[in-house]
Each structure stands twice: as C-alpha cells, then as structure tokens.
Amino acid sequence: MSDWETLGAVEPRELLDTRLQLHWAAQAAAAVGKQLLPHQPDFSEQSLEWLAGSRTLAQGVVAGARAFRSAIRLGNPALVLLGEGGETLRALPLEGRTLDEAYEWVRREVESLLGRPLEMPLERLEGLPVHPVSAGAPFSFTGPAAAELERYYAGADRLLRALRERNSGASPVACWPHHFDIATLIRLDPGVDPETARSIGAGLSPGDGGNPEPYFYVLPWPRPAGDLPELDGGRWHTGDWVGAVLAAADFASEGDQRGRIERFLNSAVAACRGLLEDRP
C-alpha cells in the first residue's frame, strides 16, 4: 500500500549501535511519565505511542502551566517536548550530547513547562544493554541507521493498529521503554487476573541480546505445551520463552513487505489462539 515505508536500506544487523543509543535516550523521555502521569496497573504511564504527524514516540499529556508530552524522535535523534496538538515546544538534538546532559535538559525544560520544580530527580532505569553512552560517552549517530529504525517503528505501528482492529480485547499499541519494543496485548480472558489470564502479545522488537536484528513476534501466555503448528512465514522460538518470530532478514528483501508481515502476524495469532483455547 502507498503508506508503507520500504525497509532494508540498512542491513538489519548494522542497526545495533544506533538502536542501543536510542534505547538509552528513550529512558530520559520515559522518566517524565513515570513521575508525572497517574500510575496505571500495567505501568503504561511509562510507555510511549507512535505519533505519525510528528514522527515521534510520545507519552501521554502532562498537565502544567503549559500541557506537554515527553517524546523522542528517532530519525533525526532528539528528545522533544510536544504540545497537546503534537507541535514541538522544545527539542534537544542528541548528537554530541551525553546522557547526563539529556536528563538535565529534560528536567530543566519540564520544570519550565510545569511552572514548578520536580518533586524528585528523574529516575534512571537500570539493567539496559551496556553501551558507552551509559558510561558518559556522547551520542554519535552516523549513516542512515536512525532513519531506518524510525521506518521500522512507523511500519510496526500501522500493522499493529490494524491487527488490533481485527482482534477484540487488544490493548492500544504502545512502545515499552524497558525493552524498547512496540506491541499490543490481545486479552483472551477479559476481567481475569492478568497473572493467570490467557493473552497473546504481538509486536516488533528492534533487537535484543538473543536476536540482535529487528523482528516481529507473537507470544502466547501461558507458555503452551505440545506440538507447535506451522506458520505462514517465520519460525517458532523455544527455550526461555515460546513464541512465533519473523526476523527482518526474512522480509527486508521482499517486494511486498507489508503483506509478508501481515500474513505472519495473522497466522501466528491464529496459531496461538489454537494453542491456548483448551486451557482453563
């Protein structure tokens, strides 16, 4: 379709360094919602959503002397504070800046928009993949990798919003800063304790320790037992978790990338429903 942004300009494994830097930078944006937005049972106050107009990953609206949304821009990496209508109020290009400088900028500009000091320092998330920026090195983005990652998130958002429309009980599409994935959760047992309820998570990971390149995934919960059915593309990941995976290398060279990914997502969700349907 005409709104699909073709992927593959950058070899998937060459996105690693830029992805790690953006992952760390996103924590400065996410820390705002963690402190200033009302707490939610699923911690979604920390999440971000893709805004196609501003091409940013942005949080919910924070009330203040001037309402704003904390965000990160991927394609031309920057921390951004947006108005309620998506307009840019403040922006800090990340190139050459350190993570400490990024947090200090966010603190200063957020306090300006709030019209008051923050009650506590912005929290820094622990346990992210190690990268020199986390130890004080400046951000440095070379080549087209950042723009390519932006296209991955834009495309995933379109696909996952469409998937949500086809599956009742699916949550809003959100980017979760801890793993930096963008996903929706299809709840099969509405009203049941989330710890025991059946669900299917579907999303895009930009890469992680086990799979360094971007991949789409469909993850059933609880962990299914028995034989795993065939998929329309992709493969089953087994081990520490069980889920269907479609790696970027398996669709980046396709002429119809969107169609290939949609077929995978649809078949994997159907397969996961079948695996979970007999569970109590």
C-alpha positions as CSV (number, residue, x, y, z in Angstrom):
1,M,0.0,0.0,0.0
2,S,1.1,3.6,-0.6
3,D,1.6,4.4,3.1
4,W,4.2,1.6,3.6
5,E,7.8,2.9,4.1
6,T,10.1,0.3,2.5
7,L,12.6,-1.3,4.8
8,G,16.0,-2.7,4.0
9,A,18.1,0.4,3.2
10,V,20.3,-0.7,6.1
11,E,21.3,-4.3,6.7
12,P,19.4,-5.3,9.9
13,R,22.5,-6.2,11.9
14,E,24.0,-2.8,11.2
15,L,21.3,-1.1,13.3
16,L,22.7,-2.4,16.6
17,D,24.8,0.5,17.7
18,T,22.2,3.1,16.9
19,R,19.4,1.1,18.4
20,L,21.3,0.8,21.7
21,Q,21.9,4.6,21.8
22,L,18.3,5.3,21.1
23,H,17.2,2.8,23.8
24,W,19.2,4.7,26.4
25,A,18.0,8.1,25.2
26,A,14.3,6.9,25.4
27,Q,14.7,6.4,29.1
28,A,15.1,10.2,29.6
29,A,11.7,10.7,27.8
30,A,10.0,7.8,29.7
31,A,11.2,9.1,33.1
32,V,8.8,12.0,32.7
33,G,5.6,9.9,32.6
34,K,6.9,7.7,35.4
35,Q,7.0,10.7,37.7
36,L,4.2,12.9,36.4
37,L,1.5,10.8,34.9
38,P,-1.1,8.9,37.0
39,H,0.1,5.4,37.8
40,Q,-1.6,2.6,35.8
41,P,-1.8,-1.1,36.8
42,D,0.2,-2.1,33.8
43,F,2.7,0.7,34.2
44,S,1.6,2.2,30.9
45,E,2.2,5.7,32.2
46,Q,5.8,5.0,31.3
47,S,5.0,3.8,27.7
48,L,5.1,5.8,24.5
49,E,3.0,5.8,21.4
50,W,4.0,6.4,17.8
51,L,2.7,9.8,16.6
52,A,2.7,9.8,12.8
53,G,2.3,13.6,12.5
54,S,5.4,14.5,14.5
55,R,7.2,11.1,13.8
56,T,8.0,10.7,17.4
57,L,7.4,8.2,20.2
58,A,5.5,10.2,22.8
59,Q,4.0,9.8,26.2
60,G,0.6,10.9,27.5
61,V,-0.2,14.6,28.2
62,V,1.2,16.1,31.4
63,A,-0.8,18.9,32.9
64,G,1.1,22.1,33.8
65,A,1.4,25.8,33.2
66,R,1.5,24.5,29.6
67,A,0.4,21.0,28.9
68,F,3.0,18.8,27.1
69,R,4.0,15.3,26.1
70,S,7.5,13.9,26.5
71,A,8.9,12.3,23.4
72,I,11.9,11.0,21.4
73,R,12.5,11.5,17.7
74,L,14.3,8.6,16.1
75,G,15.1,9.6,12.5
76,N,17.0,12.7,13.4
77,P,17.6,11.8,17.0
78,A,16.4,14.3,19.6
79,L,14.5,14.5,22.8
80,V,11.3,16.5,22.2
81,L,8.6,18.1,24.3
82,L,5.4,18.3,22.3
83,G,2.2,20.4,22.8
84,E,-1.2,18.7,23.1
85,G,-1.6,19.1,19.4
86,G,1.7,17.5,18.6
87,E,3.6,20.7,17.9
88,T,7.2,20.9,19.0
89,L,7.6,23.1,22.1
90,R,11.2,22.2,22.9
91,A,13.8,19.9,21.2
92,L,17.3,18.7,22.1
93,P,19.3,17.2,19.2
94,L,21.2,14.3,20.8
95,E,24.3,14.2,18.5
96,G,27.4,15.1,20.7
97,R,25.4,15.3,23.9
98,T,25.8,13.0,26.9
99,L,23.1,11.1,28.7
100,D,23.7,13.3,31.8
101,E,23.1,16.4,29.6
102,A,20.0,14.8,28.1
103,Y,18.5,14.2,31.6
104,E,19.4,17.7,32.8
105,W,17.8,19.2,29.7
106,V,14.6,17.2,30.2
107,R,14.5,18.3,33.9
108,R,15.0,22.0,33.1
109,E,12.5,22.2,30.3
110,V,9.9,20.1,32.0
111,E,10.1,22.3,35.1
112,S,9.7,25.3,32.8
113,L,6.5,23.9,31.3
114,L,5.2,22.7,34.6
115,G,5.8,26.1,36.2
116,R,7.3,24.4,39.3
117,P,10.3,22.3,40.3
118,L,10.1,18.5,40.1
119,E,9.5,16.8,43.4
120,M,12.3,14.3,42.8
121,P,15.1,13.6,40.3
122,L,14.1,11.9,37.1
123,E,14.5,8.1,37.7
124,R,17.1,6.3,35.6
125,L,16.3,2.7,34.6
126,E,18.8,0.0,35.4
127,G,19.6,-3.2,33.5
128,L,19.7,-1.9,29.9
129,P,22.2,-3.4,27.5
130,V,25.6,-1.9,28.0
131,H,26.8,0.9,25.7
132,P,29.4,3.6,26.0
133,V,26.7,6.3,26.2
134,S,25.6,4.8,29.6
135,A,29.1,5.5,30.9
136,G,29.3,9.1,29.8
137,A,30.3,8.9,26.1
138,P,28.5,11.4,23.8
139,F,25.8,10.2,21.5
140,S,27.1,9.7,18.0
141,F,24.8,8.8,15.1
142,T,26.4,8.1,11.7
143,G,24.8,6.9,8.5
144,P,21.2,6.1,7.8
145,A,20.5,3.7,10.7
146,A,18.4,6.1,12.8
147,A,16.1,6.9,9.8
148,E,15.8,3.2,9.1
149,L,14.8,2.4,12.7
150,E,12.2,5.2,12.5
151,R,10.7,3.4,9.5
152,Y,10.6,0.1,11.4
153,Y,8.5,1.8,14.2
154,A,6.3,3.6,11.8
155,G,5.6,0.4,9.9
156,A,5.1,-1.7,13.0
157,D,2.6,0.9,14.4
158,R,0.5,0.7,11.2
159,L,0.5,-3.1,11.2
160,L,-0.2,-3.5,14.9
161,R,-3.1,-1.0,14.8
162,A,-4.6,-2.9,12.0
163,L,-4.1,-6.2,13.9
164,R,-5.8,-4.6,17.0
165,E,-8.8,-3.8,14.9
166,R,-9.1,-7.4,13.8
167,N,-8.9,-8.8,17.4
168,S,-11.3,-7.8,20.1
169,G,-9.7,-7.3,23.5
170,A,-6.4,-5.9,22.1
171,S,-4.7,-3.1,24.0
172,P,-3.6,0.2,22.5
173,V,-0.3,-0.1,20.6
174,A,2.5,1.1,22.8
175,C,6.3,1.2,23.0
176,W,7.6,-0.1,26.3
177,P,10.9,1.7,27.2
178,H,12.5,-1.2,29.1
179,H,12.7,-3.5,26.1
180,F,12.1,-0.7,23.5
181,D,9.5,-2.9,21.7
182,I,6.2,-1.7,20.3
183,A,3.3,-4.0,20.8
184,T,-0.3,-4.8,21.6
185,L,-1.7,-7.3,24.0
186,I,-4.7,-9.4,23.0
187,R,-6.5,-10.4,26.1
188,L,-8.5,-13.7,25.8
189,D,-9.9,-13.6,29.3
190,P,-11.2,-10.0,30.0
191,G,-11.8,-9.3,33.6
192,V,-9.5,-12.2,34.8
193,D,-6.4,-11.5,36.9
194,P,-3.6,-10.7,34.3
195,E,-1.3,-13.1,36.1
196,T,-3.4,-16.1,35.2
197,A,-5.4,-14.8,32.2
198,R,-4.6,-16.1,28.7
199,S,-3.2,-13.5,26.3
200,I,-1.3,-13.0,23.1
201,G,1.4,-10.3,22.8
202,A,2.2,-9.2,19.2
203,G,4.8,-6.6,18.4
204,L,8.1,-5.5,17.0
205,S,11.4,-5.8,18.9
206,P,14.2,-3.6,17.4
207,G,16.6,-6.3,18.6
208,D,17.8,-7.7,21.9
209,G,20.5,-9.8,23.4
210,G,19.3,-13.0,21.8
211,N,18.2,-11.6,18.5
212,P,20.4,-8.6,17.5
213,E,18.3,-7.6,14.4
214,P,14.7,-6.3,14.4
215,Y,12.0,-9.0,14.5
216,F,8.2,-9.3,14.8
217,Y,6.9,-11.6,17.4
218,V,3.7,-13.2,18.6
219,L,3.9,-14.5,22.1
220,P,1.2,-16.7,23.8
221,W,0.7,-16.7,27.6
222,P,0.8,-19.0,29.5
223,R,3.6,-20.9,27.8
224,P,1.9,-23.5,25.6
225,A,2.6,-27.2,25.8
226,G,2.5,-29.8,22.9
227,D,3.4,-29.6,19.3
228,L,3.6,-26.1,17.6
229,P,1.7,-25.6,14.4
230,E,3.1,-24.4,11.1
231,L,3.2,-20.7,10.4
232,D,2.8,-18.6,7.3
233,G,6.4,-17.4,7.4
234,G,8.6,-17.1,10.4
235,R,9.6,-19.7,12.9
236,W,8.9,-20.7,16.5
237,H,11.4,-19.6,19.1
238,T,11.7,-22.0,22.0
239,G,13.8,-22.0,25.1
240,D,13.5,-19.2,27.7
241,W,10.2,-18.2,26.0
242,V,7.9,-19.7,23.3
243,G,6.7,-17.5,20.5
244,A,6.5,-17.0,16.8
245,V,9.2,-14.8,15.3
246,L,9.7,-13.2,11.9
247,A,13.2,-11.7,11.6
248,A,13.9,-8.6,9.5
249,A,16.3,-10.6,7.2
250,D,13.3,-12.8,6.3
251,F,11.2,-9.9,4.9
252,A,13.5,-7.0,4.2
253,S,14.2,-8.2,0.6
254,E,10.6,-8.9,-0.1
255,G,8.7,-6.9,-2.8
256,D,5.6,-6.9,-0.6
257,Q,7.0,-6.4,2.9
258,R,3.7,-5.3,4.4
259,G,1.8,-8.3,3.0
260,R,4.5,-10.7,4.2
261,I,4.5,-9.4,7.8
262,E,0.6,-9.2,7.9
263,R,0.4,-12.9,6.8
264,F,2.8,-13.9,9.5
265,L,1.1,-11.9,12.2
266,N,-2.4,-13.2,11.3
267,S,-1.2,-16.9,11.1
268,A,0.8,-16.6,14.3
269,V,-2.1,-15.1,16.3
270,A,-4.4,-17.8,15.0
271,A,-1.9,-20.5,15.9
272,C,-1.5,-19.0,19.4
273,R,-5.3,-18.9,19.9
274,G,-5.4,-22.6,19.0
275,L,-2.6,-23.4,21.5
276,L,-4.4,-21.5,24.3
277,E,-8.1,-22.4,23.5
278,D,-8.1,-25.6,25.6
279,R,-6.5,-24.0,28.7
280,P,-8.8,-23.3,31.6
